[in-house]
Structure formats: C-alpha cells, structure tokens
C-alpha cells in the first residue's frame, strides 16, 4: 500500500467519521448509542426520532461516502484512489474518531461509494437485498449473503485490479465486523426479525471472553483472505 492510498484512505476516514446520527440525537438531548438498537444509523434514528431526522441522517450518510469518492475521482482520475477514499469513509462510519471509535454498520455510506463507482451493480445488490430481507426476515442474514455474493463476483468475475479488490475487502471487513453482534444473537436465537419491536440493547449476547475469541478469529480470517488476494490477485 503506497503513500497516496494511505493519504486518501485517511482523508476518507476523517470525512466518514462525522457521526450524523449521533449529532441528530445530541441535538434532541439523547445518545443514539443508548437508544433503540444502539446503532448510529438512519434505521435506529427512524425508530427513536422519526422520519424527518432519519431522512436527514440517511442522506448525509450516503453523501459522506459519495462526495469524497466523486471528488477524488474527478480531481485525480484514479479509480483505485477514489475507491480507497470511499473505503476510508466507510471505516470512519464503522469506527468514528469523534465517538471513541464507536460506529455503525455503514451500509448507507458504502452505498454512497458504490453509487459513485458502480451504480448498476449497486442497483442489482439493492434489489437482491430487498428480496432476501422479505424472504428471510432477518436483516443480518440478508445483508451478509448479498455482501458475500457481491465480493465473490467482484474478486473472480469482474476483472477488477488488485488495488480495487483490496479496497472492497477492507470496506467489507469493516461492515461485517459491525454485524458480529447480530450473528451472535442469531447463534443464540435471540436476533429479532423484521417487525419485532424489542430493543437489541437488551438481548442476550455471548460473554465477553467469547466475544473476544470470535473477533480474533474474524480478523485472522480477514487477514488470510487479504493476503491471498494480495498474492494471487
């Protein structure tokens, strides 16, 4: 990874770290991390604060992925640098510098990045996601299946350069990391389906030692995949 990629990754990260859902809640005297599902995103904002606040958060979360990616693409003409900038924006949402590295699941921010770089594939992904959500009724399962399917296609069939593949893998690693808690609840059979109104903050999770073990194995798996793609493209 060269200096230019690191620089634009950092720029994207700083933009993506702006916690719009947290700021919306703070304006109203609340803390989005302690309300509803505890996730700082548009869906939780809708549940806690209503449609107007949620629409604002959704638009801003999409834009903080779309705008820096587009600007870098227009200024440099380098698709890979633009992709790494967008990846930085996603990582900023996942682990915001301004909220002690707490963050959300970054799906809206990732959508903004892909809307800029891959609008037609994004449309296919969105349709597949909606159909799976309606069929399965577990958002985390639908999300993971669609993401993994898109990654497999991107790595093996889309003919993309290695730099873009690594950018996508880095982005996906951050997104799926934020879904580990949901998968814990799937394993424990406490994950709510669509329409359930229970608070995710009160649902059973693995004990801290087990959570640390799951996260360690997760990052080991990510490192292995990253290494294989780096070596074999």
C-alpha positions in Angstrom: 0.0 0.0 0.0 1.7 3.2 -1.1 1.6 6.7 0.4 -1.1 8.0 -1.9 -3.5 5.3 -1.0 -2.8 5.8 2.7 -3.3 9.5 2.4 -6.7 9.3 0.6 -7.8 6.5 2.9 -7.1 8.9 5.8 -9.0 11.7 4.1 -12.0 9.5 3.6 -11.8 8.3 7.1 -11.9 11.8 8.5 -15.0 12.6 6.4 -16.7 9.3 7.2 -16.1 9.8 10.9 -18.7 12.6 11.1 -21.4 10.9 13.2 -24.6 12.4 11.8 -27.0 10.1 13.7 -25.1 10.8 16.9 -25.3 14.6 16.2 -29.0 14.4 15.4 -29.7 12.6 18.7 -27.4 15.1 20.6 -29.5 18.0 19.3 -32.5 16.4 20.8 -30.8 15.7 24.1 -30.3 12.0 23.5 -27.5 9.5 22.9 -28.2 7.2 19.9 -25.7 4.6 21.2 -28.0 4.1 24.3 -31.4 4.2 22.5 -33.3 1.8 20.3 -30.9 -0.7 18.8 -27.9 1.3 19.8 -26.8 1.6 16.2 -25.9 5.1 15.0 -27.7 4.9 11.6 -30.8 6.0 9.8 -32.9 3.0 10.8 -32.4 3.5 14.5 -32.9 7.2 14.1 -36.3 6.5 12.5 -37.3 4.4 15.4 -36.2 6.9 18.0 -36.7 10.3 16.4 -39.0 9.8 13.4 -39.0 10.2 9.7 -37.5 13.7 9.2 -34.5 13.0 11.4 -34.0 9.6 9.7 -34.2 11.0 6.2 -31.6 13.6 7.1 -29.2 11.0 8.6 -29.7 8.7 5.6 -29.0 11.4 3.1 -25.9 12.7 4.9 -24.5 9.2 5.5 -24.9 8.4 1.8 -23.3 11.7 0.8 -20.3 11.2 3.1 -19.5 8.1 1.0 -20.4 9.6 -2.3 -18.9 13.1 -2.2 -15.3 12.4 -1.2 -15.2 9.4 -3.6 -16.5 11.6 -6.5 -14.2 14.5 -5.8 -11.1 12.3 -5.7 -12.2 10.6 -8.9 -12.8 13.9 -10.7 -9.6 15.5 -9.4 -7.1 12.6 -9.8 -8.9 10.5 -12.5 -7.7 7.5 -10.5 -10.4 4.9 -9.9 -8.4 3.0 -7.3 -7.6 6.1 -5.2 -11.3 7.1 -5.3 -12.2 3.6 -4.1 -9.8 3.8 -1.2 -11.1 7.2 -0.3 -14.6 5.7 -0.2 -13.3 2.8 1.8 -11.9 5.3 4.3 -15.3 6.9 4.6 -16.9 3.6 5.4 -14.2 2.8 8.0 -14.8 6.3 9.5 -18.5 5.4 10.0 -17.6 2.0 11.4 -15.2 3.4 14.0 -15.6 7.2 14.2 -12.8 9.2 15.5 -15.3 11.5 17.2 -17.2 8.9 19.2 -14.3 7.0 20.7 -14.2 4.6 17.7 -17.8 3.6 18.2 -19.7 3.4 15.0 -22.5 2.0 12.9 -22.8 -0.6 10.2 -22.0 1.8 7.3 -24.4 0.3 4.7 -25.6 3.8 3.7 -22.1 5.2 3.4 -21.0 2.1 1.4 -24.0 2.6 -0.9 -22.8 6.2 -1.5 -19.4 5.0 -2.5 -20.7 2.3 -4.8 -23.3 4.7 -6.3 -20.4 6.8 -7.5 -18.2 4.0 -8.7 -20.5 1.1 -9.6 -24.1 2.4 -9.9 -25.5 -0.5 -12.0 -24.1 -3.3 -9.8 -25.3 -1.4 -6.8 -28.9 -1.5 -8.2 -28.6 -5.2 -8.6 -27.3 -5.5 -5.0 -30.2 -3.4 -3.6 -32.8 -5.4 -5.4 -31.3 -8.7 -4.2 -31.1 -7.3 -0.7 -34.7 -6.3 -0.6 -35.9 -9.6 -1.9 -33.8 -11.6 0.6 -34.9 -9.4 3.5 -38.6 -10.0 2.6 -37.9 -13.8 2.2 -35.7 -14.4 5.2 -36.9 -11.6 7.5 -33.5 -11.5 9.2 -31.7 -8.3 8.1 -28.2 -9.6 9.1 -28.5 -12.8 7.1 -29.7 -11.0 4.0 -27.0 -8.4 4.4 -24.2 -10.9 4.8 -25.4 -13.1 1.9 -25.7 -10.2 -0.5 -22.3 -8.7 0.5 -20.5 -12.1 0.2 -22.1 -12.7 -3.2 -21.0 -9.3 -4.4 -17.5 -9.9 -3.1 -17.2 -13.2 -4.8 -18.3 -11.7 -8.1 -16.0 -8.7 -7.7 -13.0 -10.9 -6.9 -13.4 -13.6 -9.5 -15.6 -12.4 -12.4 -15.5 -8.6 -12.7 -11.9 -8.3 -13.8 -11.0 -5.6 -11.4 -7.4 -4.5 -10.5 -5.9 -5.8 -7.3 -6.0 -2.4 -5.7 -9.8 -2.2 -6.1 -10.2 -5.7 -4.8 -8.3 -4.9 -1.7 -10.3 -1.7 -1.2 -13.5 -3.6 -1.4 -12.3 -6.3 1.0 -11.2 -3.6 3.5 -14.6 -2.0 3.3 -16.5 -5.2 3.7 -14.3 -6.3 6.6 -15.3 -3.1 8.5 -19.0 -3.6 7.6 -19.2 -7.2 8.6 -17.3 -6.6 11.8 -20.2 -4.4 12.9 -22.6 -7.2 12.2 -20.8 -9.7 14.5 -23.1 -8.8 17.4 -26.1 -9.7 15.2 -24.6 -13.0 14.3 -24.0 -13.7 18.0 -27.8 -13.3 18.5 -28.6 -15.5 15.5 -26.4 -18.2 17.1 -28.2 -17.7 20.4 -31.6 -17.5 18.6 -32.4 -14.0 20.1 -31.9 -12.0 16.9 -35.2 -10.1 16.1 -36.9 -10.4 12.8 -38.2 -7.5 10.8 -41.2 -6.0 12.6 -40.1 -7.1 16.0 -40.0 -4.1 18.4 -37.7 -5.4 21.1 -34.6 -3.4 21.9 -31.4 -5.0 20.7 -29.6 -3.5 23.6 -31.4 -5.8 26.0 -30.9 -9.0 24.0 -28.6 -11.8 25.1 -25.0 -11.8 23.8 -22.0 -14.0 24.2 -19.9 -13.5 27.3 -17.0 -11.0 26.8 -14.4 -13.8 26.6 -16.3 -15.5 23.8 -16.8 -12.2 22.0 -13.1 -11.5 22.1 -12.5 -15.0 20.7 -15.0 -14.5 17.9 -13.4 -11.2 17.0 -9.9 -12.6 17.0 -10.9 -15.4 14.6 -12.8 -12.9 12.5 -9.7 -10.7 12.0 -7.5 -13.8 11.4 -9.8 -14.8 8.6 -9.8 -11.3 7.1 -6.0 -11.3 7.2 -5.8 -14.6 5.4 -8.2 -13.5 2.6 -6.4 -10.2 2.3 -3.0 -11.9 2.0 -4.4 -14.4 -0.6 -5.8 -11.6 -2.8 -2.6 -9.6 -2.4 -0.5 -12.6 -3.6 -2.7 -14.0 -6.3 -4.9 -11.1 -7.4 
